[in-house]
Amino acid sequence: MNNFGLFERYARAYHSGETDDEDDESGARNSDSNDTAAPPRSLQDILSDSAVAGLPALPFPDDINELINGGPPIENAAAKRQFVPPAGTTSPADLFKPMMNACTVPGPRWIYHDPATGVNSVLIFTGGLALNDGQENARAGYSVIFRPDARVEIGQALEFVPGYALTQDRAHLRAAVAALRLRYWAGEGFWRIVIGATSEYVVQNAGERLERWRANRWKYSNGRAVKNKDLWMLLLEELELFERKGVSVQFYLLDAQSAARVMKVAKRGATSNKIPIELTDVLVAAC
């Protein structure tokens, strides 16, 4: 079963029969919704959801204070930003399973506990989409999905920033930035964050190549300016915030079947009626 085979199973349990075609649901899924926000849910409500009831819980780590306050910095971090599954696995779905995190108010995540090292990893799905990519009337959106039960699906319009076109590459990159800024993942018990991306542009450039661009004053080897410099700088800032505290961030290119869901959610953002005119962080109240 692929990643979103797992996703669909838990989504059906949570929505009790809703289908994927209901694209105008309220909450974080549709940034243009005017529905009244649901009242805060109690811990008992969260734990009793049919989608999460019975999920195994990530053991509360002995080193949670170190996770919160930081551990030793990761050495040569740029060379370690590619997620390489262990031999014998063909996709993250072979490793990451729906579990409850170690947050004070627990929430479901795709989690892998490495028995050899004891490292807990979280998988976050990201995607970007541009309609009429490369044209003046282009619209773009990005998506972040981090809960297996589909309670929170983030689909946002890509912000318009003067000097930068609304492109699919930019949307993919914006999704990665949003995923890292969304929550303090270390506080949930994770020493490694795996960004499941649908873009080779992000996966192949987020490591040592990104460091070379910075060292070269944000120019390619041919002297041309790096495209989407502002977002690459933001991403590098987020990467280094985690890496300085000993939390690894790695990228993994999703297969087409796994990517289908995040691209559908990204389309919600691309078809939004509003285009933000400045970069805005996504706020998620739900764990």
C-alpha positions as CSV (number, residue, x, y, z in Angstrom):
1,M,0.0,0.0,0.0
2,N,1.5,3.4,-0.9
3,N,1.6,6.4,1.3
4,F,-1.8,7.7,0.2
5,G,-3.4,4.3,0.4
6,L,-2.7,4.7,4.1
7,F,-4.0,8.3,3.8
8,E,-7.3,7.3,2.2
9,R,-7.9,4.6,4.7
10,Y,-7.6,6.9,7.7
11,A,-9.4,9.8,5.8
12,R,-12.4,7.6,5.2
13,A,-12.5,6.7,8.9
14,Y,-12.4,10.3,9.9
15,H,-14.9,11.7,7.4
16,S,-17.3,8.8,7.7
17,G,-18.1,8.7,4.0
18,E,-17.0,12.0,2.6
19,T,-15.3,11.7,-0.8
20,D,-12.2,13.3,-2.2
21,D,-14.3,15.4,-4.6
22,E,-15.6,17.6,-1.8
23,D,-13.0,20.3,-2.4
24,D,-14.8,23.2,-0.7
25,E,-14.7,21.9,2.8
26,S,-14.2,24.4,5.6
27,G,-11.1,24.9,7.7
28,A,-7.4,24.8,6.6
29,R,-8.4,23.0,3.4
30,N,-9.9,26.1,1.8
31,S,-8.3,29.4,2.6
32,D,-11.3,31.3,1.2
33,S,-13.8,29.7,3.5
34,N,-15.9,32.0,5.7
35,D,-17.3,29.2,7.9
36,T,-17.1,29.8,11.6
37,A,-14.2,28.0,13.1
38,A,-14.9,24.9,15.1
39,P,-14.5,25.2,18.9
40,P,-11.3,23.8,20.4
41,R,-11.4,20.1,20.8
42,S,-10.5,18.4,24.1
43,L,-7.7,15.8,24.4
44,Q,-10.4,13.2,24.9
45,D,-12.1,14.2,21.7
46,I,-8.9,13.9,19.8
47,L,-8.0,10.5,21.1
48,S,-11.5,9.2,20.5
49,D,-11.6,10.1,16.8
50,S,-12.3,6.9,14.8
51,A,-9.4,7.8,12.5
52,V,-6.8,7.9,15.3
53,A,-8.3,5.6,18.0
54,G,-6.1,2.6,18.3
55,L,-3.0,4.0,16.6
56,P,0.2,3.1,18.3
57,A,1.8,5.9,20.2
58,L,5.4,7.1,19.8
59,P,7.1,6.5,23.1
60,F,7.7,9.7,25.0
61,P,11.4,10.2,24.4
62,D,13.8,10.3,27.3
63,D,15.7,13.2,25.6
64,I,12.6,15.4,25.0
65,N,14.3,18.3,26.8
66,E,17.3,18.0,24.5
67,L,14.9,17.9,21.5
68,I,13.3,21.1,22.7
69,N,16.5,22.9,23.7
70,G,18.7,21.4,21.0
71,G,21.4,18.8,20.7
72,P,24.8,18.9,19.0
73,P,24.8,20.5,15.6
74,I,24.8,18.2,12.6
75,E,28.2,18.2,10.9
76,N,28.4,18.5,7.1
77,A,24.6,18.8,7.1
78,A,24.3,19.9,3.5
79,A,25.7,16.5,2.3
80,K,23.0,14.7,4.4
81,R,19.8,16.3,3.1
82,Q,18.8,13.4,0.9
83,F,16.6,10.8,2.4
84,V,17.9,7.3,1.5
85,P,15.5,4.5,2.5
86,P,17.2,1.4,3.9
87,A,18.0,-1.4,1.5
88,G,14.9,-3.4,0.6
89,T,12.4,-0.5,0.8
90,T,11.0,1.0,-2.3
91,S,9.1,4.0,-0.9
92,P,8.6,5.8,2.4
93,A,5.4,3.8,2.8
94,D,7.5,0.8,3.6
95,L,8.9,2.7,6.6
96,F,6.5,5.4,7.7
97,K,3.3,4.3,9.5
98,P,0.5,6.3,11.1
99,M,1.3,6.8,14.7
100,M,0.6,9.3,17.5
101,N,3.4,11.7,18.1
102,A,4.9,12.5,21.5
103,C,3.3,16.0,21.7
104,T,1.6,17.0,25.0
105,V,-1.6,17.1,23.0
106,P,-0.9,14.1,20.7
107,G,-1.7,14.1,17.0
108,P,-1.3,11.5,14.2
109,R,1.7,11.6,12.0
110,W,3.5,9.4,9.5
111,I,6.4,8.1,11.7
112,Y,9.4,5.9,11.3
113,H,11.3,4.7,14.4
114,D,14.7,3.4,13.4
115,P,15.4,0.4,15.6
116,A,19.2,0.6,14.9
117,T,19.7,4.2,15.9
118,G,16.6,5.0,18.0
119,V,15.9,8.0,15.8
120,N,12.3,9.0,15.3
121,S,11.4,10.5,11.9
122,V,8.3,12.3,10.6
123,L,7.2,12.4,7.0
124,I,5.5,15.5,5.6
125,F,4.0,15.6,2.1
126,T,4.4,18.7,0.1
127,G,3.5,19.8,-3.5
128,G,3.2,22.8,-5.8
129,L,1.1,23.5,-8.9
130,A,0.9,26.3,-11.4
131,L,-1.9,26.9,-13.8
132,N,-0.8,28.5,-17.1
133,D,2.8,28.1,-15.8
134,G,5.1,30.6,-17.5
135,Q,2.4,32.9,-18.7
136,E,1.3,36.3,-17.4
137,N,-2.0,35.0,-16.1
138,A,-0.4,32.2,-14.2
139,R,-1.9,31.1,-10.8
140,A,-0.1,28.9,-8.4
141,G,-0.7,27.1,-5.1
142,Y,1.1,24.8,-2.7
143,S,0.1,22.1,-0.3
144,V,1.3,20.5,3.0
145,I,-0.2,17.4,4.4
146,F,1.1,16.1,7.7
147,R,-1.8,14.1,9.3
148,P,-2.8,10.7,8.0
149,D,-6.4,11.3,9.1
150,A,-7.0,14.2,6.6
151,R,-8.3,16.5,9.4
152,V,-5.9,19.2,8.2
153,E,-4.9,19.6,4.6
154,I,-3.2,22.9,3.8
155,G,-3.8,24.2,0.3
156,Q,-2.7,27.9,-0.1
157,A,-2.3,30.3,-3.0
158,L,1.3,31.1,-3.8
159,E,2.0,34.7,-2.8
160,F,2.8,37.3,-5.4
161,V,6.2,38.9,-4.7
162,P,7.4,41.7,-7.0
163,G,10.2,40.4,-9.3
164,Y,9.1,36.8,-9.1
165,A,6.7,35.0,-11.4
166,L,4.1,32.6,-10.1
167,T,5.7,29.4,-11.3
168,Q,5.4,25.7,-10.4
169,D,9.0,25.5,-9.2
170,R,8.4,28.4,-6.9
171,A,5.2,26.8,-5.5
172,H,7.1,23.6,-4.8
173,L,9.8,25.5,-2.9
174,R,7.2,27.5,-1.0
175,A,5.6,24.3,0.2
176,A,8.9,23.1,1.7
177,V,9.4,26.3,3.6
178,A,5.8,26.1,4.9
179,A,6.3,22.5,6.0
180,L,9.3,23.4,8.2
181,R,7.7,26.5,9.6
182,L,4.4,24.9,10.3
183,R,5.3,23.3,13.7
184,Y,8.3,22.9,15.9
185,W,8.7,19.3,14.9
186,A,11.5,18.5,17.4
187,G,9.0,19.2,20.2
188,E,6.9,16.3,18.9
189,G,9.7,13.8,19.4
190,F,11.5,13.9,16.1
191,W,15.2,14.0,15.4
192,R,14.6,13.8,11.7
193,I,12.2,15.6,9.4
194,V,11.6,14.0,5.9
195,I,10.0,16.3,3.3
196,G,8.3,14.2,0.8
197,A,8.4,16.5,-2.3
198,T,6.9,16.2,-5.8
199,S,9.6,18.2,-7.4
200,E,13.2,17.3,-8.4
201,Y,13.9,21.0,-8.4
202,V,13.6,21.1,-4.6
203,V,15.0,17.6,-3.9
204,Q,18.1,17.9,-6.0
205,N,19.0,21.5,-5.1
206,A,18.4,21.6,-1.3
207,G,21.7,20.1,-0.4
208,E,25.3,20.9,-1.4
209,R,24.2,22.8,-4.5
210,L,22.3,25.3,-2.3
211,E,25.4,25.8,-0.2
212,R,27.4,26.5,-3.4
213,W,24.9,29.1,-4.5
214,R,25.2,30.9,-1.2
215,A,29.0,30.8,-1.3
216,N,28.9,32.1,-4.9
217,R,26.7,35.1,-3.7
218,W,23.6,33.5,-5.1
219,K,24.8,33.0,-8.6
220,Y,25.0,29.9,-10.7
221,S,28.3,28.7,-11.9
222,N,27.6,30.6,-15.2
223,G,27.2,33.9,-13.4
224,R,23.5,34.2,-13.7
225,A,21.4,35.0,-10.6
226,V,19.8,32.1,-8.8
227,K,16.0,31.8,-9.6
228,N,13.7,32.2,-6.6
229,K,16.6,33.4,-4.5
230,D,14.3,34.8,-1.8
231,L,12.7,31.4,-1.1
232,W,15.9,29.5,-1.3
233,M,17.3,31.8,1.3
234,L,14.3,31.3,3.5
235,L,14.5,27.5,3.1
236,L,18.2,27.6,4.0
237,E,17.5,29.6,7.1
238,E,14.9,27.0,8.2
239,L,17.2,24.1,7.5
240,E,20.0,25.6,9.5
241,L,17.7,26.4,12.4
242,F,17.0,22.7,12.8
243,E,20.4,21.5,11.9
244,R,22.1,23.7,14.5
245,K,20.0,21.9,17.1
246,G,20.8,18.5,15.9
247,V,17.6,17.9,14.0
248,S,18.1,16.5,10.5
249,V,16.0,17.7,7.5
250,Q,16.0,15.4,4.5
251,F,14.2,15.4,1.2
252,Y,12.6,12.6,-0.7
253,L,11.1,12.6,-4.2
254,L,7.6,11.1,-4.1
255,D,6.4,8.7,-6.8
256,A,3.5,9.8,-9.0
257,Q,0.8,7.9,-7.1
258,S,1.8,9.4,-3.8
259,A,2.1,12.8,-5.4
260,A,-1.5,12.8,-6.7
261,R,-3.1,13.8,-3.5
262,V,-0.8,16.7,-2.6
263,M,-1.1,18.1,-6.1
264,K,-4.9,18.0,-5.8
265,V,-4.7,20.0,-2.6
266,A,-2.2,22.4,-4.2
267,K,-4.8,23.0,-6.9
268,R,-7.2,24.3,-4.3
269,G,-4.7,27.0,-3.5
270,A,-4.0,27.8,-7.2
271,T,-7.7,28.3,-7.9
272,S,-8.2,30.5,-4.8
273,N,-10.0,33.8,-5.4
274,K,-7.2,35.7,-3.5
275,I,-3.5,36.0,-4.2
276,P,-1.6,37.2,-1.2
277,I,0.8,40.1,-1.9
278,E,3.4,39.1,0.8
279,L,4.7,35.9,2.3
280,T,2.4,34.7,5.1
281,D,3.0,31.9,7.5
282,V,0.4,29.2,7.7
283,L,-1.2,28.9,11.2
284,V,-2.6,25.5,12.3
285,A,-4.3,25.3,15.6
286,A,-4.9,21.6,15.4
287,C,-2.2,19.2,16.5
